[in-house]
Every structure is written in C-alpha cells, then in structure tokens.
C-alpha cells in the first residue's frame, strides 16, 4: 500500500509524519535539518514503510531545499505542497489546533488527495526562480523607498515633487536632480532625502544587474517562449522558474490546474456551471495574466479571440479566463517541443 510521508520543515528541525493510502496516521519522526538528519529519516522510512512511498514537502518558505535534493538523490518520489492547500486539510482534521505534527499530517493528506506534480531537480529553473524572486524583492524595496522620498519632497520642494513623473525615480536623471536640489539644504529632512535618493540609485543598479544575469539563463532555457508575443525576459523567467520543469506535467490541463487557470466544476442538478479557481500557483497565474493584457494591446489574434468570446455571450472576465487557458496550452506545447537538453548555459 502507498505510504505518504509529510514534512513540516523548519530552520533547525523537520517533522516527518506518515499516513497510509486511506490517510490514517502511522507514525512520525523529528530530525535535525542537516544531511545527517535527512539520512536518518530516509532510513526510518525504508525500515518502517517498505512498500510504495511518496514524500510530500511543504516548501513554501524554501526551508527544505537540501532535504528535497537528498530525497531525490536517494531515488525517492517527492511532491511539494502549497501552504494554502495544507491549511485547508489541517482544518478538516479531527485534531484541533496547530503544531508541527498536525501540519505534517495535513501535508501528507494533501498530497494523498490532490493531483500534485512530482518534483524534479531542475537546477537551472531554480536558479532562474531565485534570481527572479530576488529582483522582485529589490523592486518592492525600491518602491517603499521611492514612496518615502516622494513624501519628503512634497514637504521640501513641492514643485519638484510635482514635476517628477510616475516612475521617474527609477531614472538616474531624476535621482540626480533630486540629489542636486537637496544637497545644499540645511536640516535633517534634506539629508534623509539625499540618502534615500542614493539608495534608489543603488537598488536600480542591483535590479539592472539581476536582469543582465537573467538574460542568458532565460534565453538558453526557453528561447522559443521568448518569441511569443508579450513574453519578455522577466515574464519568461517567472514562467520557467514557477513551472520548474514542464515535463513533470502530463498534459496542458495538469499545468493549467497547477496555475489555477483551469475552472472548477460547480454544477448542481440540471445546471452546469464552472467557477473561478482561486487556488494554484498565483505567481504563475499572474505571469500568464500579464501576457494576456499585453497581447490584448499589441497582438490582433488575441483581441479577435476575446471579441469572439464576448460576442458568444461571455463577460469580459470570462473571455479573459478563456484566453488565459488558451495561452497556457500554447506555453505548454512550446516548452515540451524544446529538446530535453541540459539547460545550463555554455561558457566560453
């Protein structure tokens, strides 16, 4: 019988809990979050559960990267479980409250009931995801500093604050203008504004550096995807990083379900109805939506498809959801047609 071992990972320790094919609790083991602990839990699983095994890891906070690599190296089957899905199954359990044991059992039962793709060790995709996530963090930090700088400028020089266009504080020219305007002003606020301007410049340089690092990785990993209208380097990086190996999805429908793009059946009696799926990988979903919006502005076939759906009686939102479904099918077909090659860029 199948045994599913759920892992609730933390920085210092991991808690592994096993359930059988019916979801019944079988046992648990707490280990150190180190290679020795990983070997211990693999040995425990092989002694106690000799049949078919599947490991389910909640890796929402990237606490279990080394554990997953060690499991795959040992020939084990691994799936990753989104935290929001595990939370739903935790609420359904008979044990109330929240602790590591309850969480690990919920993770295992989620993997038992849900159709989750197997994890594959696609290091190039993980590198792309790490860079893309790091860029997102830098951009968010820059936005926070820009907002603070604008607030100060409205107090120090309202005319200058009004003259800076939206997005202007990402440009060196406007940052130089701000720095020149506040450099000779006495007081604490001008000094803070000058420091914030320098921080904006520094973050912009880091963001551009990350984008330069992403370009060769993405170009080598998914060159065909870059030819799709509306799919640039950053959007492709997000798609490749979040999919993390398209061949772990058996069909485009499986990928659409993973992205939360496939609608959910909500029929009752004689009424046939589907509703929006608010689950799935929201980062991947957002990347697909960004391509759709770009194509609707610049790609006539996409606009024509949307118009046909609306003329057939769909609302604008329903038509966009249908376009997203068409697009993710095209992305799946594009990526699966690529040769199954080593995606690591060649160095000269």
Secondary structure, DSSP 8 states (H G I E B T S, - for coil): --EEEEEEE-SSEEEEEEE-TT--EEEEEEEESSHHHHHHHHHHHHHH--S-EEEEEE-TTS--HHHHHHHHHTT--EEE--HHHHHHHHHHSSS-S--HHHHHHHHHHHHHHS---B----HHHHHHHHHHHHHHHHHHHHHHHHHHHHHHHHHH-HHHHHHS-TTGGGSHHHHHHHHHHHHT--SHHHHHHHHHHHHHHHHHHHHHHHHHHHHHHHHHH-HHHHTSTT--HHHHHHHHHHHS-GGGSSSHHHHHHHTT-S-EE--BTTB--EE----S-HHHHHHHHHHHHHHHHH-HHHHHHHHHHHHTT--HHHHHHHHHHHHHHHHHHHHHHS-----S----
